Amino acid sequence: MNEYILKMKNLTVSRGGRKNVLEIRQLLVRPGELVAVVGPNGAGKSTLLQTINLLQPYHGELELFGHYAIGRDKIMLRRRSAMVFQEMLLVNDTVFNNVALPLRFRGMHEDEIEELVYKALEDFHCEHL
């Protein structure tokens, strides 16, 4: 097992013509460790989370689950992490259709989608929604 699930070193993010909207000298997170990210608006909380989830370009060293993010399969690394956005980014539709959407993106057959969606809703006790 890797000693760290997240390692950042000398990492910077620039955006919208602004240089270094995020600057991290070193951040280490061990498996099972709980980390809270707090700060005022504009402090870089969302930028940090987007960078960790490989949704934001950066400079420096970023290692996830023992793998350097540069030159790696980003989809494989993203599938091992999760990020919940503060604002609703799903389609303005039914719960069923929101759960089904990624399966449709993958080209699954509607019969299989229906079965998987109902199973997921049941597993999370959301079938009433």
N, C-alpha and C positions, 0 to 999 in steps of 0.2 A: 504494500500500500504506500502511496506517496505521502510524504510528510506534510505537504500543503496541497489544498485543492485550488488555491489562488495565490499566485506570486506576481507582484508588480514591482518593477524597479525602474527608476528614472523615466517614468511614463508621463508624457504630455499630450494634451489634446488641444488643437486649435480649431476654431470654427467661425465662419462668417467674417473673416478678416481680422478677428480678434486672436491675438497670440496667447497661447497657454490659458485657455479657459479652465483647464484642469491640469494640475501638476502634482504627481505623487512620487515622492522619493523612494518609499518602500511601503508595501502593504502585503502582509502575509496572513493567510487564513488557513487554519488546520481543519481536517475533517471533524465534523461535529461541533465546531466552534460557532457561536452565535454572534453576529455582527450587526450593529444598528448604524445606519447612515442618517445623520441628522444635521440640520443647518438651515439657514434662512434661504429664501428664494434667491436663485442665482449663484448659490455656493458651489454647484457642480454635482449635486446628488444624482440627478437623472443622467448627466453625462457620464459619471462613474459607472452607473449600472448599465448604460448602453455600451460602454467600452468593454466591461466585463463580459457582456453577452455578444461581443463582436459585431455590434451594430453601429459603431462609431470608429472612424479612422484614428489612429494614434501613432505616436513615436515612442520608442523605448521597449522594455521587456515586459511581456505578458505571458504567463504560464498558467494554463488551466488543467487541472487533473493530471499534472505531471508532463504536460505537452506544451511546448512553445506554440503560441497561436499563429505566429508568422509561418507560412508555408504548410500549415496543417489543414485538414479537412474541417472547415469552419462549421459545416452542418453537423458533423459528428460531435464537435465540442458544444455547439448550441443545444443539441438534443440532451446533453447531460446537465443543463442548467435551465433556469426559468426566470422570467421577469414579468411582473404584473404592472401594467401601466396605471397611473393615477386616473387618467381620463379613459372613458369608454372608447375603445377603438374597434369594437366589433360592429358588424352591420346592425342597423336598426331593424331587427327582425325578431322572429320567435327564438326561444331558447333552443328548440330543436335545430333550427337552421344555423344558429351560431355554433353549436357543437358539430353539426354536419359539415360546416364550411371547409375545414382543413382536409376532410376526407374527400370532398368533392374536388378540391384542388389537386389531390393525388390521383384523381381519375377513377375512384372506386365506383362500383356498380351501386345503384340506388337501393337495391334490396339489402346489400351488405351494409351500406351506410345506415339504413333504418335499424337494422339489428344492433349494430355497434353503438349508435346514439342512444337507443332505449336502454341498452346494458349500462352505458356510462351514466346516464341519468339515474338509473336505479342504484348503481354503486355509490353515487354521491347523494342519494336520497333527494333528488331534484325532479323526479318524474312528475310531480304535481305542478311543476312550472311549465 
